[in-house]
Amino acid sequence: MRQLFKGVVEFQREGYAAHQALFTELSRCQKPHTLFIGCSDSRLIPTLLTNSRPGELFMIRNVANLVPPYKPSEGAFLGTTSAIEYAVQVLGVENILICGHSNCGGCCSLLTPLESQETIPHVRSWMKIADPVREELSQPQYAHLEMPEKEWMAERLNIILQLEHLKTYPYIQEKIEAGRINLIGWHYIIETGEVYNYNAKSGHFELIEESML
């Protein structure tokens, strides 16, 4: 607990002081350009990864960076769906970014028997959103893959699946067709700092590097 309190004191003395004018500007409104949907994993730091300032990213963090498919009724998973709705309909974000990462515990659970998850029933229920990934990787063509390769594949297939789930939201699909919003998928490799961007046209993840700017 002391470490958290110490962090606040240091922020007020250094971090806040360095951006005081910006925080004053943001005190009554926000206009983020991107909705960042990332895993809750403590090793994923969105502002650090994107070199963003306060006010630029509207963030949703959950296990395995999942997006529940759209349901017209209130349904379940309102914490995530209401944040998506607010970001798109009220804040008018220009981009929605799904960011998965290496060594993702949630994605790894898609490769283990459901019986082994009895002590985490809420996680097991939540991960049903990604069942198509579990089903895909159970097919014979993936049987030869070693576990590290399967984990990598699960993480990437999951990113693609969540991008498809975003398209089930009528107001997002409408903006896609009008060219008013971009859907982006990233795979962040923790141990190297590399980030791979999903190219929907080629169906491949491509390393983000300076030549792409």
N, C-alpha and C positions, 0 to 999 in steps of 0.2 A: 504493500500500500504506500509506503514511504516513497518508493520509486515513482509512483504516479503523481503524488503531490509535488515531488521535486521537479518532475517534468513540467507541471503547470507553472511553477515559479520561473523556471528557465525560459519557458515560452513567453511569459509576460515580459521578461527582461530582454530577451533576444528576438524571438520569432515575431511577436506582436509588434515590437518596436520597429523592426525592419520593414513591416508592411502596414504601419498604422494608417496611412492615407487610404490604402486599398480597403482595409477593414471598415473605415469610416464610410467609404463609398458604398460598400456592400451592406451596411447596417440595416437598410430598409428594403432592399430588393436584391434579386439575383437574376442573372441571365446566362446560365451555363450553356455552352455550345454542344456538350456531349452528355448522354446518359451512359455511364460506365457500369455495366453489370459484371461484377467479378466475384470470385470465390471468397468466402469468409477467411480463408487461410491467412495467418498472420504474416506470412512471407511475401504476400502480394500487397504492395503499397502503390495504389493507383497514381497519386500525385507525383511520386518519385519516378515511377515507370514512364510517365508521359511528360515529366517536367512541367506540370501544370501549376498555376497559381490558385489561391482561394477564389471560389466563384466560377471556375471554369468547368468543373465536373459535378454532375448530379449523380450520386452513387447508390447502387443497390448491391449489398453484399449478402450472399447466402451460400449454403453448402453446394459446391460444384457448379456455381454460376448458372443456375437453372432458370428457365422462363416457363411458367405454366401456360399451356395452350389457352387461347381466349375462350371464355364462356360468357354468354350475354347476361346470365343471371349473376348474382353476387358470388356464389360458389365459394371455393376455398382459396387458400394462399393469397388472401387480400393484401398482406404486407407487401408482396412483390408486385402484384397486378395493379394495385392502387398507385404505387410509386411510378410504374411505367406510364400509367394513364396521366398522372400529374406532370411528369417530365415532358410528355409529348403534347398533351392537350392544353396545359396551362403555361408551362415554361417555353414550349416551342423549340426543343432541342433540335439541332441539325444532324446529329449523329447518334446512333445507338451502337455501343461497342460491347460485345460479349468477350470477356477475357478469361480464358482458362489457363492452367499452368501445369508444369511438370510435377510428378509425385503428388497428384491430387487424391486425397483420401476418399472423397466422395466417388470419384470415377473408379478408383480401385475397388470400391465396394460392389460395382457392377460386375466384377469378375469373380466374386466369392459367393458361396451358397447363401440364400436368404436365411437359412436356419442359423447361420453364424452371427446374425445381426439381431438376435432376440433382445439383447441388452440396450439396443438403440432403436426402439420401435418408431420414434418420430422421424429419425433419419431414414429408416427403411421405407416409410410411407412417402416421405419427400422425394426420395430417389426414384420412385415409380415414374416420375415425370420423364426420366431418362431410360425407361424400359426398352425403347427401340434400340438403344445402343447395346444393352445387355443381350437382346435377342440377335442382333446382327453379329456380335462377336462369338456367339455360341454356334455359328454356322461352321460346317466342316472346313471351309477354305481358310479359316483362321486357326485351325487346330495345331498347325506346325509352329506357331509363334511362341517364343519364350515370354514369360510374364512381363519383363520390362517393355518389350515391343507391344504386347497387348495393352498395357497401361497407357503407353504413348498413343496407340490407336484409339483407345476409349476416350481419352482427353480430347482428341481432335474430332472424332465422330460426335462427341457431345456438344462441342462448339457449333458444329454444322447443324445439329438437331435444334439447338436453342435459337439459332438464326431463323430456321424454318418456323419455329413456334411464334416468333415475333410477327411473322407474316400472316398469322391467323387473326391478328388484331385488326379489325376493319379500318380504324383510323390510322394505323401505321401503313397498311397496304395502300390506302388512298394517297398518303404522302409519298410513298415509294413511286407510285404510278405518276404522280405529279412532279417527281424529281426534287422533292423538298426535304427528303431525309435519306441518310446513308446508313446501311447496316454493315457493321464491321466485325470480323472475328479474328481474335488474336490467341496465339498459344505462346505463353511466356515460359522460358526455360530458366528456372531459378538458379541453377549452378553456373550458368554461363552468361546470363543477362540477355541472351538472345530473345527476340520476339519474332514470331512467324505470323504473317498476315494471310488470311484465307482469301484466295482468288476464286470467286464463284464461277468465273468463266472457264478456267482451267481445271477447277476442282482440286487444286493443290494449295498447300501452305508455303508461302515464300518468305524467306528471311528479309526482314526490314533492314535496309542499309541506306547509306547516304545517297547512293546512285538513284534511289527511288524518289528522292525529294524533287 
